[in-house]
């Protein structure tokens, strides 16, 4: 896997927490940071695909049409 090196600033207390967690889990601090960033991104993506905000964005499309009996025969339309 190709990686890109980036520099950024974090508060001292966050860095202290990171190094402490890395030592407790016996992993390098950089690896722990990658894991936490990956988990954070996954959480944001999951949230973006569910919940009230997603439904409001979906409603903006103002989709219309489709079969009139969709609710009644949704299995038929899903699997055919």
Backbone atoms as SQL, in Angstrom:
CREATE TABLE atoms (id INTEGER PRIMARY KEY, chain TEXT, resi INTEGER, resn TEXT, atom TEXT, x REAL, y REAL, z REAL);
INSERT INTO atoms VALUES
  (1, 'A', 1, 'UNK', 'N', 0.846, -1.168, 0.000),
  (2, 'A', 1, 'UNK', 'CA', 0.000, 0.000, 0.000),
  (3, 'A', 1, 'UNK', 'C', 0.898, 1.239, 0.000),
  (4, 'A', 2, 'UNK', 'N', 0.607, 2.133, -0.902),
  (5, 'A', 2, 'UNK', 'CA', 1.373, 3.375, -0.988),
  (6, 'A', 2, 'UNK', 'C', 0.858, 4.365, 0.053),
  (7, 'A', 3, 'UNK', 'N', 1.775, 5.051, 0.703),
  (8, 'A', 3, 'UNK', 'CA', 1.393, 6.023, 1.728),
  (9, 'A', 3, 'UNK', 'C', 1.957, 7.389, 1.379),
  (10, 'A', 4, 'UNK', 'N', 1.292, 8.410, 1.872),
  (11, 'A', 4, 'UNK', 'CA', 1.718, 9.787, 1.691),
  (12, 'A', 4, 'UNK', 'C', 2.075, 10.361, 3.053),
  (13, 'A', 5, 'UNK', 'N', 3.191, 11.035, 3.124),
  (14, 'A', 5, 'UNK', 'CA', 3.611, 11.643, 4.383),
  (15, 'A', 5, 'UNK', 'C', 3.004, 13.036, 4.499),
  (16, 'A', 6, 'UNK', 'N', 2.370, 13.310, 5.624),
  (17, 'A', 6, 'UNK', 'CA', 1.748, 14.611, 5.888),
  (18, 'A', 6, 'UNK', 'C', 2.181, 15.108, 7.260),
  (19, 'A', 7, 'UNK', 'N', 2.269, 16.401, 7.396),
  (20, 'A', 7, 'UNK', 'CA', 2.557, 17.021, 8.691),
  (21, 'A', 7, 'UNK', 'C', 1.360, 17.866, 9.093),
  (22, 'A', 8, 'UNK', 'N', 0.983, 17.775, 10.352),
  (23, 'A', 8, 'UNK', 'CA', -0.112, 18.599, 10.845),
  (24, 'A', 8, 'UNK', 'C', 0.082, 18.835, 12.335),
  (25, 'A', 9, 'UNK', 'N', -0.629, 19.810, 12.846),
  (26, 'A', 9, 'UNK', 'CA', -0.505, 20.188, 14.245),
  (27, 'A', 9, 'UNK', 'C', -1.658, 19.598, 15.048),
  (28, 'A', 10, 'UNK', 'N', -1.331, 19.078, 16.223),
  (29, 'A', 10, 'UNK', 'CA', -2.354, 18.614, 17.161),
  (30, 'A', 10, 'UNK', 'C', -2.005, 19.163, 18.546),
  (31, 'A', 11, 'UNK', 'N', -3.001, 19.263, 19.379),
  (32, 'A', 11, 'UNK', 'CA', -2.785, 19.762, 20.729),
  (33, 'A', 11, 'UNK', 'C', -1.898, 18.787, 21.508),
  (34, 'A', 12, 'UNK', 'N', -1.153, 19.324, 22.462),
  (35, 'A', 12, 'UNK', 'CA', -0.240, 18.502, 23.259),
  (36, 'A', 12, 'UNK', 'C', -0.965, 17.379, 23.996),
  (37, 'A', 13, 'UNK', 'N', -2.138, 17.685, 24.556),
  (38, 'A', 13, 'UNK', 'CA', -2.851, 16.657, 25.315),
  (39, 'A', 13, 'UNK', 'C', -3.301, 15.503, 24.411),
  (40, 'A', 14, 'UNK', 'N', -3.627, 15.804, 23.157),
  (41, 'A', 14, 'UNK', 'CA', -4.003, 14.743, 22.222),
  (42, 'A', 14, 'UNK', 'C', -2.790, 13.877, 21.912),
  (43, 'A', 15, 'UNK', 'N', -1.655, 14.510, 21.700),
  (44, 'A', 15, 'UNK', 'CA', -0.432, 13.753, 21.432),
  (45, 'A', 15, 'UNK', 'C', -0.067, 12.866, 22.624),
  (46, 'A', 16, 'UNK', 'N', -0.229, 13.386, 23.818),
  (47, 'A', 16, 'UNK', 'CA', 0.055, 12.584, 25.010),
  (48, 'A', 16, 'UNK', 'C', -0.875, 11.379, 25.091),
  (49, 'A', 17, 'UNK', 'N', -2.161, 11.593, 24.801),
  (50, 'A', 17, 'UNK', 'CA', -3.114, 10.475, 24.785),
  (51, 'A', 17, 'UNK', 'C', -2.737, 9.453, 23.722),
  (52, 'A', 18, 'UNK', 'N', -2.354, 9.936, 22.536),
  (53, 'A', 18, 'UNK', 'CA', -1.960, 9.028, 21.455),
  (54, 'A', 18, 'UNK', 'C', -0.761, 8.175, 21.846),
  (55, 'A', 19, 'UNK', 'N', 0.257, 8.798, 22.380),
  (56, 'A', 19, 'UNK', 'CA', 1.456, 8.037, 22.741),
  (57, 'A', 19, 'UNK', 'C', 1.157, 7.046, 23.863),
  (58, 'A', 20, 'UNK', 'N', 0.321, 7.445, 24.799),
  (59, 'A', 20, 'UNK', 'CA', -0.045, 6.539, 25.891),
  (60, 'A', 20, 'UNK', 'C', -0.837, 5.342, 25.357),
  (61, 'A', 21, 'UNK', 'N', -1.816, 5.602, 24.487),
  (62, 'A', 21, 'UNK', 'CA', -2.594, 4.512, 23.887),
  (63, 'A', 21, 'UNK', 'C', -1.719, 3.604, 23.036),
  (64, 'A', 22, 'UNK', 'N', -0.799, 4.186, 22.300),
  (65, 'A', 22, 'UNK', 'CA', 0.105, 3.393, 21.466),
  (66, 'A', 22, 'UNK', 'C', 0.958, 2.471, 22.331),
  (67, 'A', 23, 'UNK', 'N', 1.458, 2.982, 23.436),
  (68, 'A', 23, 'UNK', 'CA', 2.257, 2.150, 24.336),
  (69, 'A', 23, 'UNK', 'C', 1.418, 1.040, 24.952),
  (70, 'A', 24, 'UNK', 'N', 0.198, 1.361, 25.347),
  (71, 'A', 24, 'UNK', 'CA', -0.687, 0.356, 25.943),
  (72, 'A', 24, 'UNK', 'C', -1.010, -0.755, 24.959),
  (73, 'A', 25, 'UNK', 'N', -1.176, -0.395, 23.677),
  (74, 'A', 25, 'UNK', 'CA', -1.524, -1.379, 22.649),
  (75, 'A', 25, 'UNK', 'C', -0.302, -1.954, 21.942),
  (76, 'A', 26, 'UNK', 'N', 0.871, -1.494, 22.339),
  (77, 'A', 26, 'UNK', 'CA', 2.138, -1.978, 21.779),
  (78, 'A', 26, 'UNK', 'C', 2.185, -1.846, 20.257),
  (79, 'A', 27, 'UNK', 'N', 1.785, -0.669, 19.788),
  (80, 'A', 27, 'UNK', 'CA', 1.855, -0.338, 18.364),
  (81, 'A', 27, 'UNK', 'C', 2.531, 1.023, 18.231),
  (82, 'A', 28, 'UNK', 'N', 3.161, 1.282, 17.090),
  (83, 'A', 28, 'UNK', 'CA', 3.744, 2.612, 16.880),
  (84, 'A', 28, 'UNK', 'C', 2.653, 3.691, 16.873),
  (85, 'A', 29, 'UNK', 'N', 3.009, 4.872, 17.310),
  (86, 'A', 29, 'UNK', 'CA', 2.059, 5.987, 17.347),
  (87, 'A', 29, 'UNK', 'C', 1.490, 6.268, 15.962),
  (88, 'A', 30, 'UNK', 'N', 2.327, 6.198, 14.938),
  (89, 'A', 30, 'UNK', 'CA', 1.860, 6.459, 13.570),
  (90, 'A', 30, 'UNK', 'C', 0.801, 5.440, 13.152),
  (91, 'A', 31, 'UNK', 'N', 0.996, 4.175, 13.524),
  (92, 'A', 31, 'UNK', 'CA', 0.011, 3.139, 13.180),
  (93, 'A', 31, 'UNK', 'C', -1.303, 3.396, 13.903),
  (94, 'A', 32, 'UNK', 'N', -1.230, 3.769, 15.167),
  (95, 'A', 32, 'UNK', 'CA', -2.444, 4.086, 15.918),
  (96, 'A', 32, 'UNK', 'C', -3.178, 5.260, 15.282),
  (97, 'A', 33, 'UNK', 'N', -2.441, 6.276, 14.866),
  (98, 'A', 33, 'UNK', 'CA', -3.064, 7.428, 14.210),
  (99, 'A', 33, 'UNK', 'C', -3.760, 7.006, 12.922),
  (100, 'A', 34, 'UNK', 'N', -3.120, 6.147, 12.130),
  (101, 'A', 34, 'UNK', 'CA', -3.756, 5.663, 10.891),
  (102, 'A', 34, 'UNK', 'C', -5.047, 4.917, 11.204),
  (103, 'A', 35, 'UNK', 'N', -5.015, 4.070, 12.233),
  (104, 'A', 35, 'UNK', 'CA', -6.212, 3.308, 12.612),
  (105, 'A', 35, 'UNK', 'C', -7.342, 4.236, 13.057),
  (106, 'A', 36, 'UNK', 'N', -6.999, 5.231, 13.855),
  (107, 'A', 36, 'UNK', 'CA', -8.020, 6.161, 14.345),
  (108, 'A', 36, 'UNK', 'C', -8.600, 7.015, 13.220),
  (109, 'A', 37, 'UNK', 'N', -7.754, 7.460, 12.312),
  (110, 'A', 37, 'UNK', 'CA', -8.236, 8.251, 11.172),
  (111, 'A', 37, 'UNK', 'C', -9.147, 7.401, 10.300),
  (112, 'A', 38, 'UNK', 'N', -8.734, 6.165, 10.043),
  (113, 'A', 38, 'UNK', 'CA', -9.547, 5.256, 9.224),
  (114, 'A', 38, 'UNK', 'C', -10.913, 5.018, 9.870),
  (115, 'A', 39, 'UNK', 'N', -10.935, 4.767, 11.184),
  (116, 'A', 39, 'UNK', 'CA', -12.197, 4.549, 11.896),
  (117, 'A', 39, 'UNK', 'C', -13.066, 5.804, 11.868),
  (118, 'A', 40, 'UNK', 'N', -12.452, 6.968, 12.006),
  (119, 'A', 40, 'UNK', 'CA', -13.207, 8.218, 11.958),
  (120, 'A', 40, 'UNK', 'C', -13.838, 8.462, 10.603),
  (121, 'A', 41, 'UNK', 'N', -13.090, 8.202, 9.546),
  (122, 'A', 41, 'UNK', 'CA', -13.619, 8.378, 8.189),
  (123, 'A', 41, 'UNK', 'C', -14.768, 7.413, 7.944),
  (124, 'A', 42, 'UNK', 'N', -14.602, 6.169, 8.372),
  (125, 'A', 42, 'UNK', 'CA', -15.666, 5.169, 8.198),
  (126, 'A', 42, 'UNK', 'C', -16.930, 5.611, 8.931),
  (127, 'A', 43, 'UNK', 'N', -16.772, 6.146, 10.141),
  (128, 'A', 43, 'UNK', 'CA', -17.923, 6.623, 10.904),
  (129, 'A', 43, 'UNK', 'C', -18.639, 7.772, 10.225),
  (130, 'A', 44, 'UNK', 'N', -17.891, 8.690, 9.670),
  (131, 'A', 44, 'UNK', 'CA', -18.487, 9.831, 8.970),
  (132, 'A', 44, 'UNK', 'C', -19.214, 9.358, 7.724),
  (133, 'A', 45, 'UNK', 'N', -18.612, 8.435, 6.968),
  (134, 'A', 45, 'UNK', 'CA', -19.263, 7.920, 5.761),
  (135, 'A', 45, 'UNK', 'C', -20.544, 7.185, 6.104),
  (136, 'A', 46, 'UNK', 'N', -20.519, 6.393, 7.165),
  (137, 'A', 46, 'UNK', 'CA', -21.714, 5.658, 7.581),
  (138, 'A', 46, 'UNK', 'C', -22.814, 6.625, 7.985),
  (139, 'A', 47, 'UNK', 'N', -22.458, 7.642, 8.734),
  (140, 'A', 47, 'UNK', 'CA', -23.444, 8.633, 9.165),
  (141, 'A', 47, 'UNK', 'C', -24.032, 9.368, 7.967),
  (142, 'A', 48, 'UNK', 'N', -23.220, 9.619, 6.950),
  (143, 'A', 48, 'UNK', 'CA', -23.689, 10.342, 5.771),
  (144, 'A', 48, 'UNK', 'C', -24.705, 9.538, 4.976),
  (145, 'A', 49, 'UNK', 'N', -24.737, 8.219, 5.170),
  (146, 'A', 49, 'UNK', 'CA', -25.639, 7.361, 4.414),
  (147, 'A', 49, 'UNK', 'C', -26.861, 6.942, 5.213),
  (148, 'A', 50, 'UNK', 'N', -27.066, 7.521, 6.378),
  (149, 'A', 50, 'UNK', 'CA', -28.214, 7.145, 7.189),
  (150, 'A', 50, 'UNK', 'C', -28.667, 8.335, 8.024),
  (151, 'A', 51, 'UNK', 'N', -29.798, 8.162, 8.643),
  (152, 'A', 51, 'UNK', 'CA', -30.291, 9.186, 9.553),
  (153, 'A', 51, 'UNK', 'C', -31.109, 10.264, 8.871),
  (154, 'A', 52, 'UNK', 'N', -31.588, 11.203, 9.660),
  (155, 'A', 52, 'UNK', 'CA', -32.478, 12.242, 9.146),
  (156, 'A', 52, 'UNK', 'C', -31.835, 13.133, 8.092),
  (157, 'A', 53, 'UNK', 'N', -30.552, 13.441, 8.256),
  (158, 'A', 53, 'UNK', 'CA', -29.892, 14.294, 7.259),
  (159, 'A', 53, 'UNK', 'C', -29.883, 13.635, 5.892),
  (160, 'A', 54, 'UNK', 'N', -29.640, 12.325, 5.860),
  (161, 'A', 54, 'UNK', 'CA', -29.645, 11.600, 4.591),
  (162, 'A', 54, 'UNK', 'C', -31.030, 11.651, 3.957),
  (163, 'A', 55, 'UNK', 'N', -32.065, 11.464, 4.755),
  (164, 'A', 55, 'UNK', 'CA', -33.424, 11.491, 4.211),
  (165, 'A', 55, 'UNK', 'C', -33.774, 12.873, 3.659),
  (166, 'A', 56, 'UNK', 'N', -33.321, 13.913, 4.326),
  (167, 'A', 56, 'UNK', 'CA', -33.575, 15.266, 3.816),
  (168, 'A', 56, 'UNK', 'C', -32.859, 15.498, 2.486),
  (169, 'A', 57, 'UNK', 'N', -31.611, 15.025, 2.381),
  (170, 'A', 57, 'UNK', 'CA', -30.887, 15.164, 1.111),
  (171, 'A', 57, 'UNK', 'C', -31.563, 14.344, 0.014),
  (172, 'A', 58, 'UNK', 'N', -32.056, 13.173, 0.359),
  (173, 'A', 58, 'UNK', 'CA', -32.749, 12.332, -0.611),
  (174, 'A', 58, 'UNK', 'C', -34.033, 13.009, -1.092),
  (175, 'A', 59, 'UNK', 'N', -34.737, 13.670, -0.188),
  (176, 'A', 59, 'UNK', 'CA', -35.982, 14.354, -0.549),
  (177, 'A', 59, 'UNK', 'C', -35.731, 15.507, -1.514),
  (178, 'A', 60, 'UNK', 'N', -34.540, 16.070, -1.497),
  (179, 'A', 60, 'UNK', 'CA', -34.220, 17.167, -2.407),
  (180, 'A', 60, 'UNK', 'C', -34.266, 16.737, -3.871),
  (181, 'A', 61, 'UNK', 'N', -34.101, 15.454, -4.135),
  (182, 'A', 61, 'UNK', 'CA', -34.144, 14.964, -5.515),
  (183, 'A', 61, 'UNK', 'C', -35.552, 15.018, -6.097),
  (184, 'A', 62, 'UNK', 'N', -36.558, 15.075, -5.259),
  (185, 'A', 62, 'UNK', 'CA', -37.961, 15.146, -5.672),
  (186, 'A', 62, 'UNK', 'C', -38.282, 14.091, -6.728),
  (187, 'A', 63, 'UNK', 'N', -37.954, 12.858, -6.395),
  (188, 'A', 63, 'UNK', 'CA', -38.222, 11.756, -7.314),
  (189, 'A', 63, 'UNK', 'C', -39.722, 11.524, -7.409),
  (190, 'A', 64, 'UNK', 'N', -40.188, 11.264, -8.603),
  (191, 'A', 64, 'UNK', 'CA', -41.611, 11.021, -8.819),
  (192, 'A', 64, 'UNK', 'C', -41.761, 9.898, -9.829),
  (193, 'A', 65, 'UNK', 'N', -42.931, 9.335, -9.871),
  (194, 'A', 65, 'UNK', 'CA', -43.199, 8.273, -10.826),
  (195, 'A', 65, 'UNK', 'C', -42.980, 6.910, -10.198),
  (196, 'A', 66, 'UNK', 'N', -42.885, 5.921, -11.054),
  (197, 'A', 66, 'UNK', 'CA', -42.722, 4.555, -10.568),
  (198, 'A', 66, 'UNK', 'C', -44.060, 3.862, -10.467),
  (199, 'A', 67, 'UNK', 'N', -44.041, 2.581, -10.191),
  (200, 'A', 67, 'UNK', 'CA', -45.287, 1.822, -10.115),
  (201, 'A', 67, 'UNK', 'C', -46.164, 2.284, -8.950),
  (202, 'A', 68, 'UNK', 'N', -47.458, 2.289, -9.174),
  (203, 'A', 68, 'UNK', 'CA', -48.404, 2.739, -8.153),
  (204, 'A', 68, 'UNK', 'C', -48.539, 1.720, -7.021),
  (205, 'A', 69, 'UNK', 'N', -48.216, 0.442, -7.306),
  (206, 'A', 69, 'UNK', 'CA', -48.354, -0.605, -6.292),
  (207, 'A', 69, 'UNK', 'C', -47.002, -1.006, -5.695),
  (208, 'A', 70, 'UNK', 'N', -46.045, -0.106, -5.702),
  (209, 'A', 70, 'UNK', 'CA', -44.696, -0.420, -5.239),
  (210, 'A', 70, 'UNK', 'C', -44.678, -0.891, -3.785),
  (211, 'A', 71, 'UNK', 'N', -45.410, -0.222, -2.911),
  (212, 'A', 71, 'UNK', 'CA', -45.408, -0.610, -1.501),
  (213, 'A', 71, 'UNK', 'C', -45.970, -2.017, -1.317),
  (214, 'A', 72, 'UNK', 'N', -46.998, -2.329, -2.064),
  (215, 'A', 72, 'UNK', 'CA', -47.660, -3.626, -1.924),
  (216, 'A', 72, 'UNK', 'C', -46.825, -4.753, -2.522),
  (217, 'A', 73, 'UNK', 'N', -46.168, -4.499, -3.646),
  (218, 'A', 73, 'UNK', 'CA', -45.423, -5.545, -4.360),
  (219, 'A', 73, 'UNK', 'C', -43.922, -5.261, -4.400),
  (220, 'A', 74, 'UNK', 'N', -43.379, -4.709, -3.328),
  (221, 'A', 74, 'UNK', 'CA', -41.956, -4.346, -3.336),
  (222, 'A', 74, 'UNK', 'C', -41.040, -5.552, -3.538),
  (223, 'A', 75, 'UNK', 'N', -41.426, -6.726, -3.025),
  (224, 'A', 75, 'UNK', 'CA', -40.592, -7.922, -3.234),
  (225, 'A', 75, 'UNK', 'C', -40.506, -8.266, -4.715),
  (226, 'A', 76, 'UNK', 'N', -41.614, -8.160, -5.396),
  (227, 'A', 76, 'UNK', 'CA', -41.649, -8.458, -6.831),
  (228, 'A', 76, 'UNK', 'C', -40.691, -7.537, -7.587),
  (229, 'A', 77, 'UNK', 'N', -40.735, -6.243, -7.289),
  (230, 'A', 77, 'UNK', 'CA', -39.888, -5.284, -7.997),
  (231, 'A', 77, 'UNK', 'C', -38.418, -5.387, -7.577),
  (232, 'A', 78, 'UNK', 'N', -38.181, -5.824, -6.360),
  (233, 'A', 78, 'UNK', 'CA', -36.803, -5.949, -5.880),
  (234, 'A', 78, 'UNK', 'C', -36.083, -7.104, -6.548),
  (235, 'A', 79, 'UNK', 'N', -36.744, -8.220, -6.705),
  (236, 'A', 79, 'UNK', 'CA', -36.063, -9.443, -7.146),
  (237, 'A', 79, 'UNK', 'C', -36.289, -9.784, -8.603),
  (238, 'A', 80, 'UNK', 'N', -37.030, -8.997, -9.319),
  (239, 'A', 80, 'UNK', 'CA', -37.228, -9.290, -10.752),
  (240, 'A', 80, 'UNK', 'C', -36.462, -8.321, -11.612);
